[in-house]
């Protein structure tokens, strides 16, 4: 089972929320992502939520390439 320290990846206001709420949250809920970053992601890719970002094909492609590199 995967695990993650939510305090390290989420803004403080989101760290104690249920996962379903976090996935529906704006991408600015992620630590280090500003509201402006969220606006740009929406403009460029239609991403409005954390779940949208996770499902973005470009993110998945980049993760797959990184995994291939780590496996060598």
Secondary structure, 3 states (H helix, E strand, C coil): CCCCCHHHHECHHHCCCCHHHHHHCEHHHECCCCHHHHHHHHHHHCCCEHHHHHHCHHHHHHHHHHHHHHCC
